[in-house]
Amino acid sequence: MINRHIKRQKRKIISLFLVFALLFTVTPVQAAEQPVGEITFSIEKFTIGQGYFLEPQIVPIYPGDTYKSVLDRTIGEEGYITKSTSASGFYLAAIKNADLTGKAEIPRYISEADPLAPSTEVNVGNEAVPDLGEFAYGKDAGWVYSVNGSFPTVGMGACSPEDGDVMRLQFSVYGLGGDVGNNNMGASCLPVAKRESLTKAMASFNKNRDKKELLKKPWIREAYDNAMNVLVDLEEPQASVDKALSWLNHAAASEKLAGIRLSETEKTMQYGETGKLTVVFEPSECAVPEGVRWKSSDNTVAWVEQDGTIYADMDGTAVITAEIGDYKTSCEVTVKVQEGQMLGDVDNDGRITSSDALLALQASVGKINLDVGAMTAADVDRDGEITSSDALQILQYSVGKINRF
């Protein structure tokens, strides 16, 4: 009996050891593959006026990735139609559900480039609605992709992404990508502003966890909306794209903007003088100069440009206002006119009429001589000479076609 009891106890002890071994034995787990970088990725339908199918976003890349595998992870293999099964020869025929309206608003720069180019009014339509792919709206239509502004000559399955790349998958209706700047197409390549830096900035903004809160700030929302509008409009010049980028970057860093004020609250100017007001942002590191809107309460007295430059055009008082978001500040500008100094009033009768224009024209061809005061008044473009251009401007002013010299 004793021996049996001892054997049972041994078996219990062995069982307990086995349980502990199972509980505390660490089973090796294969580590998940880590990203080797990030790229910016977007899918665009700008050439048919439908904006983004996929707004700019930051996408991780992994060892062995191609742009095809990036596409697969973002919209899924079931999200597109291909006519090739090999990865290296991958051909994107269409993206599913990318044309829900079946209507194209083709930019004029495309339709006016060639009598045979598709237009909003005249195009072949899209028989594959709601999918968007080859031959939709144009005989040369289809999907093309660019990397950092250049268009690879191989398919997405044969091109590997690198950290920091900007990859834009774009729908083209003319010139096999020439309408979106594919310079591989020679004469069919149309001039289009480079959007890579702005696309990347938009992707970074979209990735921000606080995006919703940031967009509640009206001066940030204005910059974001402007950037989006500029991005989708292929007719915007490079200057507009560059300004939108600067504006968005400054706005994204200005969450703590607390107010603005002008460098002066009162300003006296002489007629014909040019001055400038500057906006002071509080705190200074939250400056967003691109977002300031300027206006004058009376453009005939003081005209203000959108950079704060003021032109004193007539005796009187005007309030110059600067706004950004829901912040506003102003300066009262008083313009004084000294005797004989009013531009355009050649006969010095206190009015600018066609008679003044005639006097300026006669002086420009040497038919009459003017005294010093009249010469100053007639030289409205302030170039030191009285010409027919001065006379024309005075005439235009007298009939209301222009409101300042």
ChimeraX attribute file (.defattr): number of C-alpha atoms within 10 A of each C-alpha:
attribute: neighborCount
match mode: 1-to-1
recipient: residues
	/A:1	6
	/A:2	7
	/A:3	8
	/A:4	9
	/A:5	10
	/A:6	11
	/A:7	12
	/A:8	12
	/A:9	12
	/A:10	12
	/A:11	12
	/A:12	12
	/A:13	12
	/A:14	12
	/A:15	12
	/A:16	12
	/A:17	12
	/A:18	11
	/A:19	12
	/A:20	11
	/A:21	11
	/A:22	11
	/A:23	9
	/A:24	8
	/A:25	9
	/A:26	8
	/A:27	7
	/A:28	6
	/A:29	6
	/A:30	6
	/A:31	6
	/A:32	6
	/A:33	8
	/A:34	10
	/A:35	12
	/A:36	13
	/A:37	15
	/A:38	18
	/A:39	20
	/A:40	25
	/A:41	26
	/A:42	23
	/A:43	22
	/A:44	25
	/A:45	22
	/A:46	23
	/A:47	25
	/A:48	21
	/A:49	17
	/A:50	19
	/A:51	17
	/A:52	17
	/A:53	17
	/A:54	16
	/A:55	15
	/A:56	25
	/A:57	23
	/A:58	19
	/A:59	17
	/A:60	17
	/A:61	21
	/A:62	17
	/A:63	12
	/A:64	9
	/A:65	17
	/A:66	21
	/A:67	21
	/A:68	22
	/A:69	18
	/A:70	22
	/A:71	19
	/A:72	14
	/A:73	12
	/A:74	15
	/A:75	13
	/A:76	11
	/A:77	13
	/A:78	9
	/A:79	15
	/A:80	19
	/A:81	16
	/A:82	13
	/A:83	11
	/A:84	12
	/A:85	9
	/A:86	10
	/A:87	14
	/A:88	15
	/A:89	14
	/A:90	17
	/A:91	20
	/A:92	19
	/A:93	18
	/A:94	22
	/A:95	22
	/A:96	18
	/A:97	15
	/A:98	22
	/A:99	21
	/A:100	12
	/A:101	10
	/A:102	17
	/A:103	15
	/A:104	23
	/A:105	13
	/A:106	22
	/A:107	19
	/A:108	14
	/A:109	17
	/A:110	23
	/A:111	20
	/A:112	12
	/A:113	15
	/A:114	12
	/A:115	9
	/A:116	13
	/A:117	20
	/A:118	26
	/A:119	22
	/A:120	17
	/A:121	10
	/A:122	14
	/A:123	18
	/A:124	13
	/A:125	16
	/A:126	19
	/A:127	13
	/A:128	16
	/A:129	17
	/A:130	15
	/A:131	21
	/A:132	27
	/A:133	27
	/A:134	21
	/A:135	21
	/A:136	26
	/A:137	28
	/A:138	22
	/A:139	17
	/A:140	18
	/A:141	21
	/A:142	23
	/A:143	24
	/A:144	21
	/A:145	24
	/A:146	21
	/A:147	20
	/A:148	15
	/A:149	19
	/A:150	14
	/A:151	17
	/A:152	15
	/A:153	11
	/A:154	12
	/A:155	18
	/A:156	25
	/A:157	19
	/A:158	17
	/A:159	16
	/A:160	15
	/A:161	22
	/A:162	16
	/A:163	14
	/A:164	13
	/A:165	18
	/A:166	26
	/A:167	25
	/A:168	24
	/A:169	21
	/A:170	21
	/A:171	27
	/A:172	30
	/A:173	32
	/A:174	27
	/A:175	24
	/A:176	22
	/A:177	26
	/A:178	23
	/A:179	25
	/A:180	26
	/A:181	23
	/A:182	24
	/A:183	17
	/A:184	15
	/A:185	14
	/A:186	11
	/A:187	9
	/A:188	18
	/A:189	19
	/A:190	20
	/A:191	16
	/A:192	17
	/A:193	20
	/A:194	18
	/A:195	20
	/A:196	20
	/A:197	16
	/A:198	23
	/A:199	24
	/A:200	23
	/A:201	20
	/A:202	23
	/A:203	21
	/A:204	14
	/A:205	20
	/A:206	17
	/A:207	14
	/A:208	12
	/A:209	9
	/A:210	10
	/A:211	12
	/A:212	11
	/A:213	10
	/A:214	20
	/A:215	17
	/A:216	11
	/A:217	17
	/A:218	15
	/A:219	25
	/A:220	25
	/A:221	18
	/A:222	18
	/A:223	25
	/A:224	24
	/A:225	14
	/A:226	19
	/A:227	24
	/A:228	19
	/A:229	15
	/A:230	22
	/A:231	26
	/A:232	18
	/A:233	17
	/A:234	24
	/A:235	16
	/A:236	14
	/A:237	14
	/A:238	15
	/A:239	10
	/A:240	16
	/A:241	24
	/A:242	18
	/A:243	17
	/A:244	24
	/A:245	26
	/A:246	19
	/A:247	23
	/A:248	29
	/A:249	19
	/A:250	20
	/A:251	26
	/A:252	22
	/A:253	15
	/A:254	22
	/A:255	16
	/A:256	11
	/A:257	19
	/A:258	12
	/A:259	16
	/A:260	21
	/A:261	18
	/A:262	19
	/A:263	13
	/A:264	15
	/A:265	14
	/A:266	13
	/A:267	16
	/A:268	13
	/A:269	19
	/A:270	19
	/A:271	22
	/A:272	22
	/A:273	13
	/A:274	15
	/A:275	15
	/A:276	14
	/A:277	19
	/A:278	14
	/A:279	20
	/A:280	17
	/A:281	18
	/A:282	15
	/A:283	13
	/A:284	12
	/A:285	12
	/A:286	19
	/A:287	20
	/A:288	25
	/A:289	18
	/A:290	18
	/A:291	23
	/A:292	20
	/A:293	16
	/A:294	20
	/A:295	18
	/A:296	21
	/A:297	15
	/A:298	15
	/A:299	19
	/A:300	18
	/A:301	23
	/A:302	30
	/A:303	23
	/A:304	22
	/A:305	13
	/A:306	14
	/A:307	15
	/A:308	21
	/A:309	15
	/A:310	21
	/A:311	24
	/A:312	29
	/A:313	25
	/A:314	22
	/A:315	18
	/A:316	16
	/A:317	19
	/A:318	20
	/A:319	20
	/A:320	26
	/A:321	19
	/A:322	24
	/A:323	18
	/A:324	20
	/A:325	16
	/A:326	9
	/A:327	15
	/A:328	16
	/A:329	16
	/A:330	22
	/A:331	19
	/A:332	17
	/A:333	22
	/A:334	20
	/A:335	22
	/A:336	20
	/A:337	17
	/A:338	9
	/A:339	9
	/A:340	18
	/A:341	19
	/A:342	27
	/A:343	26
	/A:344	31
	/A:345	28
	/A:346	29
	/A:347	20
	/A:348	17
	/A:349	11
	/A:350	12
	/A:351	14
	/A:352	20
	/A:353	19
	/A:354	19
	/A:355	17
	/A:356	24
	/A:357	27
	/A:358	17
	/A:359	20
	/A:360	35
	/A:361	22
	/A:362	18
	/A:363	19
	/A:364	20
	/A:365	12
	/A:366	11
	/A:367	10
	/A:368	11
	/A:369	14
	/A:370	17
	/A:371	8
	/A:372	10
	/A:373	17
	/A:374	22
	/A:375	22
	/A:376	21
	/A:377	26
	/A:378	32
	/A:379	24
	/A:380	26
	/A:381	16
	/A:382	14
	/A:383	9
	/A:384	10
	/A:385	15
	/A:386	23
	/A:387	19
	/A:388	17
	/A:389	17
	/A:390	24
	/A:391	26
	/A:392	17
	/A:393	21
	/A:394	33
	/A:395	22
	/A:396	18
	/A:397	19
	/A:398	20
	/A:399	12
	/A:400	10
	/A:401	11
	/A:402	13
	/A:403	15
	/A:404	21
	/A:405	18
